[in-house]
Amino acid sequence: MAAEILYTIHVYVLFLLFTVRFSSSFIRNGDNYRRNVSWVSLELNPGLNSLLTPLPPGVGLLHVRAVGKNNTLHYLLCSQGAPALLLVHTSSISSKVEVDWPAFLMQNTTGSLKVTPESSVLYSNALVFTRLWEYDDVNDTADPEHLPPSSFFQPYELQNFTWGDLNKTLDPTGHTALLCGRDASESFSNGSLCLKFSAFDVEGRDQGWPSLLHNANSSQLRVGLDGVAPRSNRSRFSIELQAVGDTQPMSRVDMLQSIDDEYTPSIFKVSQWVSSPVNSTSPVLGYAQWKPVAYRRPSPVFEDATPCRHSAPVPVAQLPPSGLVRAYFGGEHQTTGLNMTFSITGDPFYNTTNYLSWTVLVGLGSPPVDLFSPLVLVIMVVGLGTPMLIILLGGVCVCVRKNRPQTQGYEPIHAKPGYVSHL
């Protein structure tokens, strides 16, 4: 009996190990391009001689260089014009950024910013924040696409914002920088729109929600609208994004489902604005990834989450008003745009907290795929393994009982011949 039970437990343990291994391998199949980053460096205004070419107020160019085994990722965050994040992937570990600063500051000079050698460039894409929309949601629909034009206030053109000094917020150790800007109107007298940039050299997650999974191929922007005075008591906001690509722009948004919401409570979806060859099964070249949720407080609790949704990407006829994009791409390049709208019907309006934050991941290759957390894996293993253990133990018990030798019952004493019993 003991041997059969030990055998059953051995089979059960093997089953659990197989389940964990299978689940881990299954959920990792989306990560089809890995880079081992040797080091990450941050540089502000590369190649600038401030004595010969003084920068105008509010203009800054952050260059982040992530060097791998045989390639390099360049991130460039620029506040000249509409704020933009440019990603350039090269096949060289010695590639570098070259800026013709007098031409660059003119904003209309194509080729004033290059990544050299130019022949080493494999992929480039830019994400630009162009407008901040505010609308009066009188009927509490949270659906600006179906509102009349009269519901919209004059949009805030981010190219006209005055941006802060990146040098004051740069953190070379943490690979982060904070870019904050404001409009000249009274609405921004005590408020700001901030972009917190983060670069990564390893896989991990931010501690704060939505805790997006990042890797060495990605960077992150956390957008925060803080302290802005709304122009109505029922104001809601939407932000306009544009993407510019060298060969393939980010042209479609894929929505993925998940059964795990441990890292972002109540959120079971992730959206991916991807760049991939048209009519091709080739892997994704680059992406912007987000979870459809924003938060109404800097340190949110569950009740501070509010859903967000995107419009369908549409072609844009001209380049966005970004000095970085015009300097690097120039000419005619494919541009697409979409709007990200925050809140849904019934949610509090912006003036409830005067705060809103949303996070987006920008990177190379296929977006990171959320792994099942250890807690979910344990639940899966126990849920699948416990019935199996009961069945196995039940089967062992039945087999043991059937094979057990039968004991002899009572046998009556038969009278011997000639023997007569006396009553």
ABEGO torsion letter per residue (X at the ends): XAAAAAAAAAAAAAAAAAAAAAAAAAAAAABABBBBBABBBBBBGBGBBAAABBBBBGBBBBBBBBBBAABBBBBBBBABEBBBBBBBBBABAABBBBBBAAAAAAGABBGABBBOBAAABABBBBBBBABBBBBBBAAGAGBAAABBAAABBBBBBAAABBBBBAAAABBAAAGBBBBBBBBABAAAAABBBBBBBBBBABBEBBABOAGBBBBAABBBBBBBBBGBBBABAABBBBBBBBBBBAABBBABBBBBBBABAAABBGBABBBBBBBBBBGBABBBABBBBBBBBBBABABBBAAABBBBBBBBBBBBABBBBBAAAAAAAEEBBBBBBBBBBBEBBGBBBAAAAGBBBBBBBBBBEBBBBBBBBAAAAAAAAAAAAAAAAAAAAAAAAAAAAAABBBBBBBBBBBBBBGBBBBX
